[in-house]
Amino acid sequence: MEFWADKRRRTVERDARQLETLRATHWQVLVLWECELKDASGLESRLIAFLETAP
């Protein structure tokens, strides 16, 4: 069980660093979870809203 807790913690930390790096270089980031891909209309709404805020 400790292995998976450590693995998840490292993944969360890695993802946070990557997001910070991207944002620091002026990228806009949209995070999607795999489970969100099943709802096509919801996904479409999120993508449109994200792209409408793009510079």
MOPAC internal coordinates of N, CA, C and O (Angstrom, degrees):
PM7 1SCF
backbone

  N    0.0000 0     0.00 0     0.00 0    0    0    0
  C    1.4429 1     0.00 0     0.00 0    1    0    0
  C    1.5323 1   111.12 1     0.00 0    2    1    0
  O    1.2310 1   120.38 1   142.02 1    3    2    1
  N    1.3289 1   116.87 1   -37.98 1    3    2    1
  C    1.4609 1   120.77 1  -179.83 1    5    3    2
  C    1.5291 1   111.24 1   -62.55 1    6    5    3
  O    1.2310 1   120.64 1   143.73 1    7    6    5
  N    1.3378 1   116.38 1   -36.27 1    7    6    5
  C    1.4653 1   120.38 1   178.35 1    9    7    6
  C    1.5216 1   110.79 1   -55.66 1   10    9    7
  O    1.2310 1   120.52 1   131.52 1   11   10    9
  N    1.3374 1   116.61 1   -48.48 1   11   10    9
  C    1.4594 1   120.81 1  -176.15 1   13   11   10
  C    1.5280 1   111.77 1   -69.63 1   14   13   11
  O    1.2310 1   120.37 1   144.06 1   15   14   13
  N    1.3131 1   116.89 1   -35.94 1   15   14   13
  C    1.4645 1   120.01 1   177.10 1   17   15   14
  C    1.5301 1   110.10 1   -63.98 1   18   17   15
  O    1.2310 1   120.38 1   137.02 1   19   18   17
  N    1.3298 1   116.87 1   -42.98 1   19   18   17
  C    1.4635 1   120.92 1   177.97 1   21   19   18
  C    1.5260 1   110.91 1   -65.70 1   22   21   19
  O    1.2310 1   120.84 1   137.73 1   23   22   21
  N    1.3145 1   116.01 1   -42.27 1   23   22   21
  C    1.4654 1   120.32 1   179.74 1   25   23   22
  C    1.5266 1   110.59 1   -61.93 1   26   25   23
  O    1.2310 1   120.57 1   134.98 1   27   26   25
  N    1.3199 1   116.51 1   -45.02 1   27   26   25
  C    1.4787 1   120.03 1   179.06 1   29   27   26
  C    1.5256 1   110.49 1   -63.25 1   30   29   27
  O    1.2310 1   119.81 1   137.05 1   31   30   29
  N    1.3200 1   117.96 1   -42.95 1   31   30   29
  C    1.4660 1   121.46 1   179.49 1   33   31   30
  C    1.5251 1   110.49 1   -60.71 1   34   33   31
  O    1.2310 1   120.24 1   135.08 1   35   34   33
  N    1.3293 1   117.15 1   -44.92 1   35   34   33
  C    1.4629 1   120.38 1   179.21 1   37   35   34
  C    1.5254 1   111.58 1   -63.54 1   38   37   35
  O    1.2310 1   120.62 1   141.36 1   39   38   37
  N    1.3123 1   116.42 1   -38.64 1   39   38   37
  C    1.4626 1   120.64 1   178.61 1   41   39   38
  C    1.5275 1   110.71 1   -64.49 1   42   41   39
  O    1.2310 1   120.28 1   135.18 1   43   42   41
  N    1.3188 1   117.06 1   -44.82 1   43   42   41
  C    1.4656 1   121.35 1   178.82 1   45   43   42
  C    1.5264 1   109.82 1   -61.56 1   46   45   43
  O    1.2310 1   120.13 1   135.76 1   47   46   45
  N    1.3144 1   117.36 1   -44.24 1   47   46   45
  C    1.4626 1   121.61 1   179.21 1   49   47   46
  C    1.5263 1   111.46 1   -63.96 1   50   49   47
  O    1.2310 1   120.57 1   136.79 1   51   50   49
  N    1.3277 1   116.52 1   -43.21 1   51   50   49
  C    1.4655 1   121.04 1   178.67 1   53   51   50
  C    1.5241 1   110.78 1   -62.13 1   54   53   51
  O    1.2310 1   120.54 1   133.75 1   55   54   53
  N    1.3280 1   116.57 1   -46.25 1   55   54   53
  C    1.4612 1   120.44 1   179.98 1   57   55   54
  C    1.5234 1   111.25 1   -61.85 1   58   57   55
  O    1.2310 1   120.15 1   139.38 1   59   58   57
  N    1.3164 1   117.31 1   -40.62 1   59   58   57
  C    1.4717 1   121.17 1   178.93 1   61   59   58
  C    1.5313 1   110.29 1   -62.82 1   62   61   59
  O    1.2310 1   120.40 1   137.59 1   63   62   61
  N    1.3341 1   116.84 1   -42.41 1   63   62   61
  C    1.4691 1   119.99 1   178.19 1   65   63   62
  C    1.5275 1   110.84 1   -63.35 1   66   65   63
  O    1.2310 1   120.77 1   137.49 1   67   66   65
  N    1.3194 1   116.14 1   -42.51 1   67   66   65
  C    1.4631 1   119.57 1  -179.34 1   69   67   66
  C    1.5274 1   111.43 1   -64.66 1   70   69   67
  O    1.2310 1   120.42 1   137.15 1   71   70   69
  N    1.3259 1   116.80 1   -42.85 1   71   70   69
  C    1.4694 1   120.06 1   177.30 1   73   71   70
  C    1.5213 1   110.68 1   -61.24 1   74   73   71
  O    1.2310 1   120.54 1   136.40 1   75   74   73
  N    1.3163 1   116.58 1   -43.60 1   75   74   73
  C    1.4606 1   121.21 1   179.54 1   77   75   74
  C    1.5270 1   110.63 1   -61.07 1   78   77   75
  O    1.2310 1   120.63 1   136.55 1   79   78   77
  N    1.3253 1   116.41 1   -43.45 1   79   78   77
  C    1.4633 1   120.75 1   179.47 1   81   79   78
  C    1.5222 1   111.02 1   -63.26 1   82   81   79
  O    1.2310 1   120.33 1   133.89 1   83   82   81
  N    1.3097 1   116.97 1   -46.11 1   83   82   81
  C    1.4627 1   120.06 1   179.36 1   85   83   82
  C    1.5217 1   111.51 1   -61.95 1   86   85   83
  O    1.2310 1   120.44 1   133.94 1   87   86   85
  N    1.3194 1   116.77 1   -46.06 1   87   86   85
  C    1.4674 1   120.20 1  -179.30 1   89   87   86
  C    1.5211 1   111.37 1   -66.12 1   90   89   87
  O    1.2310 1   119.98 1   144.93 1   91   90   89
  N    1.3139 1   117.65 1   -35.07 1   91   90   89
  C    1.4667 1   121.47 1   178.50 1   93   91   90
  C    1.5264 1   111.48 1   -65.69 1   94   93   91
  O    1.2310 1   120.53 1   154.78 1   95   94   93
  N    1.3194 1   116.60 1   -25.22 1   95   94   93
  C    1.4633 1   120.97 1   177.88 1   97   95   94
  C    1.5257 1   111.03 1  -100.72 1   98   97   95
  O    1.2310 1   121.25 1  -159.39 1   99   98   97
  N    1.3325 1   115.22 1    20.61 1   99   98   97
  C    1.4779 1   124.15 1   171.40 1  101   99   98
  C    1.5247 1   114.63 1    69.14 1  102  101   99
  O    1.2310 1   120.52 1  -151.53 1  103  102  101
  N    1.3112 1   116.62 1    28.47 1  103  102  101
  C    1.4555 1   120.39 1   171.54 1  105  103  102
  C    1.5194 1   108.20 1   -87.77 1  106  105  103
  O    1.2310 1   120.78 1   -36.01 1  107  106  105
  N    1.3158 1   116.11 1   143.99 1  107  106  105
  C    1.4553 1   120.11 1   170.18 1  109  107  106
  C    1.5244 1   106.22 1   -93.66 1  110  109  107
  O    1.2310 1   120.79 1   -42.13 1  111  110  109
  N    1.3055 1   116.09 1   137.87 1  111  110  109
  C    1.4672 1   120.65 1  -172.99 1  113  111  110
  C    1.5182 1   109.81 1  -122.03 1  114  113  111
  O    1.2310 1   121.03 1   -48.63 1  115  114  113
  N    1.3068 1   115.64 1   131.37 1  115  114  113
  C    1.4553 1   122.37 1   173.22 1  117  115  114
  C    1.5231 1   106.92 1  -117.89 1  118  117  115
  O    1.2310 1   120.73 1   -60.51 1  119  118  117
  N    1.3046 1   116.21 1   119.49 1  119  118  117
  C    1.4658 1   121.15 1   179.58 1  121  119  118
  C    1.5214 1   107.87 1   -98.56 1  122  121  119
  O    1.2310 1   121.23 1   -54.44 1  123  122  121
  N    1.3116 1   115.26 1   125.56 1  123  122  121
  C    1.4552 1   121.88 1   177.23 1  125  123  122
  C    1.5236 1   108.81 1  -121.05 1  126  125  123
  O    1.2310 1   121.18 1   -42.60 1  127  126  125
  N    1.2976 1   115.34 1   137.40 1  127  126  125
  C    1.4549 1   120.69 1   175.57 1  129  127  126
  C    1.5241 1   108.32 1   -94.73 1  130  129  127
  O    1.2310 1   120.69 1   -31.65 1  131  130  129
  N    1.2983 1   116.28 1   148.35 1  131  130  129
  C    1.4623 1   121.27 1  -178.07 1  133  131  130
  C    1.5257 1   111.80 1   -52.67 1  134  133  131
  O    1.2310 1   120.18 1   140.79 1  135  134  133
  N    1.3166 1   117.25 1   -39.21 1  135  134  133
  C    1.4639 1   120.07 1  -178.33 1  137  135  134
  C    1.5250 1   111.92 1   -65.22 1  138  137  135
  O    1.2310 1   119.57 1   156.92 1  139  138  137
  N    1.3350 1   118.43 1   -23.08 1  139  138  137
  C    1.4621 1   121.50 1   179.05 1  141  139  138
  C    1.5235 1   111.83 1   -74.38 1  142  141  139
  O    1.2310 1   120.03 1   161.84 1  143  142  141
  N    1.3167 1   117.54 1   -18.16 1  143  142  141
  C    1.4548 1   121.18 1  -177.32 1  145  143  142
  C    1.5245 1   112.26 1   -73.47 1  146  145  143
  O    1.2310 1   120.20 1   164.45 1  147  146  145
  N    1.3161 1   117.22 1   -15.55 1  147  146  145
  C    1.4666 1   121.44 1  -178.39 1  149  147  146
  C    1.5217 1   112.24 1   -76.53 1  150  149  147
  O    1.2310 1   120.17 1   157.76 1  151  150  149
  N    1.3283 1   117.29 1   -22.24 1  151  150  149
  C    1.4642 1   122.61 1  -179.13 1  153  151  150
  C    1.5265 1   108.44 1  -100.13 1  154  153  151
  O    1.2310 1   120.55 1   -89.84 1  155  154  153
  N    1.3354 1   116.56 1    90.16 1  155  154  153
  C    1.4616 1   121.58 1  -173.28 1  157  155  154
  C    1.5259 1   112.34 1   -59.15 1  158  157  155
  O    1.2310 1   119.67 1   136.46 1  159  158  157
  N    1.3198 1   118.24 1   -43.54 1  159  158  157
  C    1.4679 1   119.42 1  -178.16 1  161  159  158
  C    1.5271 1   111.24 1   -70.06 1  162  161  159
  O    1.2310 1   120.25 1   142.31 1  163  162  161
  N    1.3188 1   117.12 1   -37.69 1  163  162  161
  C    1.4602 1   120.29 1   176.36 1  165  163  162
  C    1.5214 1   111.12 1   -65.37 1  166  165  163
  O    1.2310 1   120.63 1   138.54 1  167  166  165
  N    1.3151 1   116.41 1   -41.46 1  167  166  165
  C    1.4614 1   121.84 1   178.15 1  169  167  166
  C    1.5249 1   109.99 1   -62.91 1  170  169  167
  O    1.2310 1   120.95 1   134.78 1  171  170  169
  N    1.3184 1   115.79 1   -45.22 1  171  170  169
  C    1.4600 1   120.24 1   178.90 1  173  171  170
  C    1.5307 1   110.70 1   -59.04 1  174  173  171
  O    1.2310 1   120.43 1   136.30 1  175  174  173
  N    1.3153 1   116.78 1   -43.70 1  175  174  173
  C    1.4692 1   120.94 1   179.43 1  177  175  174
  C    1.5207 1   111.24 1   -61.56 1  178  177  175
  O    1.2310 1   120.45 1   135.37 1  179  178  177
  N    1.3285 1   116.75 1   -44.63 1  179  178  177
  C    1.4680 1   120.30 1   179.38 1  181  179  178
  C    1.5081 1   111.77 1   -64.03 1  182  181  179
  O    1.2310 1   120.37 1   137.87 1  183  182  181
  N    1.3383 1   116.89 1   -42.13 1  183  182  181
  C    1.4636 1   120.09 1   179.45 1  185  183  182
  C    1.5280 1   111.80 1   -64.84 1  186  185  183
  O    1.2310 1   120.68 1   136.22 1  187  186  185
  N    1.3116 1   116.30 1   -43.78 1  187  186  185
  C    1.4628 1   119.89 1   178.93 1  189  187  186
  C    1.5261 1   110.39 1   -62.24 1  190  189  187
  O    1.2310 1   120.21 1   133.21 1  191  190  189
  N    1.3158 1   117.21 1   -46.79 1  191  190  189
  C    1.4656 1   120.17 1   179.71 1  193  191  190
  C    1.5267 1   110.40 1   -61.25 1  194  193  191
  O    1.2310 1   120.07 1   139.25 1  195  194  193
  N    1.3066 1   117.47 1   -40.75 1  195  194  193
  C    1.4589 1   121.14 1   179.43 1  197  195  194
  C    1.5162 1   110.91 1   -64.57 1  198  197  195
  O    1.2310 1   120.90 1   133.43 1  199  198  197
  N    1.3178 1   115.88 1   -46.57 1  199  198  197
  C    1.4731 1   119.53 1  -177.71 1  201  199  198
  C    1.5180 1   112.48 1   -69.65 1  202  201  199
  O    1.2310 1   120.20 1   151.15 1  203  202  201
  N    1.3230 1   117.23 1   -28.85 1  203  202  201
  C    1.4708 1   119.85 1   178.52 1  205  203  202
  C    1.5242 1   111.27 1   -69.24 1  206  205  203
  O    1.2310 1   120.15 1   155.67 1  207  206  205
  N    1.3114 1   117.31 1   -24.33 1  207  206  205
  C    1.4669 1   120.18 1  -179.87 1  209  207  206
  C    1.5276 1   111.42 1   -90.00 1  210  209  207
  O    1.2310 1   120.37 1   175.47 1  211  210  209
  N    1.3225 1   116.91 1    -4.53 1  211  210  209
  C    1.4664 1   120.35 1  -179.86 1  213  211  210
  C    1.5234 1   109.17 1   -68.34 1  214  213  211
  O    1.2310 1   120.75 1   -36.25 1  215  214  213
  N    1.3232 1   116.17 1   143.75 1  215  214  213
  C    1.4726 1   119.68 1  -179.50 1  217  215  214
  C    1.5195 1   112.59 1   -67.99 1  218  217  215
  O    1.2310 1   120.10 1   180.00 1  219  218  217

